[in-house]
């Protein structure tokens, strides 16, 4: 069973779930605008072997808020503090999207504290990522989500507002309602609304204002990758399903890592199956890799 706890990362209170009692440490990091519960589809399987640590990143869930301090450097500093203060042996880290960026940075800065890294669908071509996030549709979506996070509305009122948000599924098609997306039902809407209600709206400031590139604030992800000394598995979502990585991105990244491998999950989108709970392909790859350590 997981229990929620907190720790002080230099003045920032970080909420995290931990358990069960035995096994080597595995730290799991969620993507932007989520909370630790978004990784629940992975936890029952991983808990059979690993002692899990699953934090809410700053500004998310039950963790502390610090408006103006939601760049990659800030998130990475919290995770480095967690590795330094809470763990007595090197940990494996899984990160999804933003969480993967944080995992890269933490592993590069604390090679003695990290024994393996699984990078789930990170955007590694940051110029292309910033260009995509700077499109009118994406800025509008983030601005709308930011308004919902700032609204103070109860979850029951966030649900219909969220359902009506227009989502651009491709550059060539008309936007559709979030509530009409495949797999989005009443339970998923309520869970997402709860997550938004627990989000500091300032987390989305850079994205909602078309300033995505500022989020990285001087961090060169490729330079950080080259500093990682432990084994790394890069998980590529299917580009045809919205995956952020291209084959050339993957090849370049793996070439930088002394002990790097990659897998491509055909038919799996950027969410890696977490939203639909269809995580068997991801778990298979993670388990094979982690059990090879």
C-alpha positions in Angstrom: 0.0 0.0 0.0 1.2 3.5 -0.8 1.1 6.2 1.8 1.3 10.0 1.2 4.1 11.9 2.9 5.9 15.2 2.5 9.5 16.5 2.6 11.1 19.9 2.5 13.1 20.6 -0.7 14.8 23.7 0.5 11.7 25.6 1.5 9.4 23.8 -1.0 7.1 21.2 0.4 6.8 18.2 -1.9 4.0 15.7 -1.5 4.8 12.1 -2.5 3.4 8.6 -2.3 5.6 5.9 -1.0 5.5 2.1 -0.7 5.6 -0.8 -0.3 8.3 -1.4 2.3 10.7 -3.7 0.4 12.6 -3.5 -2.9 15.1 -1.2 -4.5 14.0 2.5 -4.9 12.1 3.6 -8.1 11.2 7.2 -8.5 8.3 8.0 -10.9 7.8 11.5 -12.3 4.6 12.7 -14.0 4.1 15.1 -16.9 3.1 18.7 -16.7 -0.4 19.6 -15.3 -0.8 16.1 -13.8 -0.3 14.7 -10.3 1.2 11.5 -8.9 -2.1 9.6 -9.4 -1.7 9.9 -13.2 0.9 7.2 -12.9 -1.3 4.8 -11.0 -1.7 2.4 -14.0 1.9 1.5 -13.6 2.1 1.1 -9.8 0.5 -2.3 -9.0 2.9 -4.1 -11.3 6.0 -2.1 -10.3 5.2 -2.5 -6.6 5.7 -6.2 -6.9 9.4 -5.6 -7.2 10.2 -2.0 -6.3 10.0 0.4 -3.4 8.1 3.3 -5.2 8.4 7.0 -4.7 5.9 9.0 -6.7 5.9 12.8 -6.0 3.6 15.6 -7.0 6.0 18.0 -8.8 5.9 21.6 -7.3 2.8 23.4 -8.2 0.9 20.2 -8.8 -1.3 18.1 -6.6 -0.7 18.6 -2.9 2.9 20.0 -3.3 3.8 23.5 -2.5 3.4 26.6 -4.8 6.0 29.2 -5.8 4.7 31.3 -8.6 7.4 32.4 -11.0 9.5 29.3 -10.3 8.1 26.6 -12.6 10.9 26.0 -15.0 12.8 22.8 -15.6 15.6 24.0 -13.3 13.1 24.3 -10.5 11.6 20.9 -10.9 15.0 19.3 -11.3 16.3 21.0 -8.1 13.4 19.5 -6.1 14.1 16.0 -7.4 17.9 16.3 -6.7 17.0 17.3 -3.2 14.8 14.3 -2.9 17.6 12.0 -4.1 20.0 13.6 -1.6 17.7 13.7 1.4 15.2 10.8 1.2 17.2 7.9 -0.3 20.1 6.0 1.1 20.9 4.1 -2.2 20.9 4.9 -5.9 17.4 4.9 -7.4 16.0 4.1 -10.8 13.9 6.9 -12.3 11.0 6.8 -14.7 9.8 10.1 -16.1 7.0 10.8 -18.5 7.3 13.9 -20.8 8.2 16.8 -18.4 9.1 14.1 -15.9 11.5 12.7 -18.4 13.2 16.1 -18.8 13.5 16.2 -15.0 14.9 12.7 -14.9 17.6 13.6 -17.5 18.7 16.7 -15.5 18.7 14.9 -12.1 20.6 11.9 -13.5 23.2 14.2 -15.1 23.7 16.1 -11.8 23.7 13.2 -9.4 25.2 10.2 -11.2 26.0 8.6 -7.8 22.3 8.8 -6.8 20.8 7.3 -10.0 21.3 3.7 -11.2 19.0 3.7 -14.2 16.6 6.0 -16.2 13.6 5.3 -18.3 12.6 8.3 -20.4 9.0 8.1 -21.5 8.2 10.1 -24.7 10.2 13.2 -24.0 10.5 16.0 -26.6 14.2 16.1 -27.3 14.2 18.5 -30.3 13.4 21.5 -28.1 13.2 24.0 -31.0 10.5 21.8 -32.7 8.7 21.4 -29.3 8.7 25.2 -28.7 7.3 25.8 -32.2 4.5 23.3 -31.7 3.6 24.7 -28.3 3.6 28.2 -29.8 0.8 27.4 -32.2 -2.5 29.3 -31.7 -4.4 26.1 -30.8 -1.9 25.0 -28.2 -1.6 28.4 -26.6 -5.4 28.7 -26.5 -5.7 25.3 -24.8 -3.2 26.1 -22.2 -4.8 29.5 -21.5 -8.2 27.8 -21.1 -6.7 25.2 -18.7 -5.0 28.0 -16.8 -8.2 29.8 -16.4 -9.9 26.7 -15.1 -7.1 26.1 -12.6 -7.4 29.7 -11.4 -11.2 29.7 -11.3 -11.7 28.2 -7.8 -14.7 26.3 -9.2 -15.6 23.0 -7.5 -14.8 19.9 -9.5 -18.4 19.4 -10.5 -18.3 22.7 -12.3 -14.9 22.2 -13.9 -16.1 19.0 -15.5 -18.5 20.5 -18.0 -16.1 23.4 -18.8 -13.3 20.9 -19.4 -15.5 18.7 -21.6 -16.2 21.7 -23.8 -12.6 22.7 -24.4 -11.7 22.5 -28.1 -8.8 20.1 -28.8 -6.8 20.2 -32.0 -6.1 16.5 -32.8 -4.0 17.4 -35.9 -2.9 20.5 -37.8 -5.3 19.8 -40.6 -8.5 18.8 -38.9 -11.1 20.9 -37.0 -10.8 20.9 -33.2 -13.2 18.7 -31.3 -14.5 18.8 -27.7 -12.3 17.3 -25.1 -15.3 15.3 -23.9 -15.7 13.8 -27.3 -12.2 12.4 -27.5 -11.9 8.6 -27.7 -11.8 7.1 -24.3 -12.9 10.2 -22.4 -15.9 9.2 -20.2 -17.4 10.7 -17.1 -14.9 9.1 -14.7 -11.9 10.3 -16.7 -13.4 13.8 -17.0 -13.9 14.0 -13.2 -10.4 12.8 -12.5 -8.9 15.3 -14.9 -11.0 18.1 -13.4 -9.8 17.2 -9.9 -6.2 17.3 -11.1 -6.8 20.8 -12.7 -8.4 22.0 -9.4 -5.1 21.0 -7.6 -2.9 22.8 -10.1 -1.2 26.2 -9.6 -2.3 28.1 -12.7 1.2 29.7 -12.8 2.5 26.3 -13.8 1.1 26.9 -17.3 2.1 30.6 -17.6 4.9 30.1 -20.1 2.8 27.8 -22.3 -0.3 29.9 -22.0 1.6 33.1 -23.0 3.4 31.6 -26.0 6.8 31.6 -24.2 7.4 27.9 -24.1 11.2 28.2 -24.9 11.7 30.1 -21.6 10.6 27.0 -19.7 14.1 25.4 -20.4 15.9 28.6 -19.3 19.4 27.7 -20.5 19.3 23.9 -20.0 20.7 22.0 -23.0 19.0 18.6 -22.8 21.5 17.0 -25.2 24.4 18.2 -23.1 22.7 16.8 -20.0 22.1 13.4 -21.8 25.8 13.1 -22.5 26.6 13.4 -18.8 24.5 10.5 -17.7 26.6 7.5 -16.8 23.9 4.9 -15.8 21.9 2.7 -18.2 19.1 4.6 -20.0 16.0 3.3 -21.9 14.4 5.8 -24.2 10.7 5.0 -24.9 9.5 6.4 -28.2 5.7 6.8 -28.7 4.4 6.2 -32.2 4.8 9.5 -34.2 1.6 8.6 -36.1 -0.2 8.6 -32.7 1.1 12.0 -31.6 4.5 10.9 -30.3 6.9 13.8 -29.8 10.1 11.9 -30.9 11.2 11.1 -34.4 13.6 8.3 -35.2 16.4 10.9 -35.8 15.7 12.4 -32.4 16.1 8.9 -30.8 19.2 8.0 -32.7 20.9 11.3 -31.8 20.0 10.9 -28.1 21.1 7.3 -27.8 24.4 8.1 -29.5 25.1 10.6 -26.7 24.5 8.2 -23.9 27.3 5.7 -23.1 24.8 3.0 -22.1 21.6 4.0 -24.0 18.9 1.8 -25.5 15.5 2.6 -27.0 12.2 1.0 -27.7 9.4 2.1 -30.0 5.8 1.4 -28.9 3.9 1.0 -32.1 0.3 2.1 -31.9 0.9 3.9 -28.6 0.5 7.7 -28.3 2.3 10.4 -26.3 0.4 9.4 -23.1 2.1 5.9 -23.3 -1.3 4.3 -22.5 -1.6 6.0 -19.1 -4.8 7.7 -19.9 -6.5 4.6 -21.2 -4.7 2.2 -18.7 -3.5 0.2 -21.7 0.1 0.2 -20.3 1.1 -3.4 -21.1 3.6 -2.4 -23.8 5.2 0.3 -21.6 5.4 -2.1 -18.6 6.9 -4.8 -20.7 9.7 -2.6 -21.9 10.3 -1.1 -18.4 10.3 -4.5 -16.7 12.7 -6.1 -19.2 15.0 -3.1 -18.9 14.9 -2.7 -15.1 15.4 -6.4 -14.5 18.5 -6.3 -16.7 20.3 -4.0 -14.2 
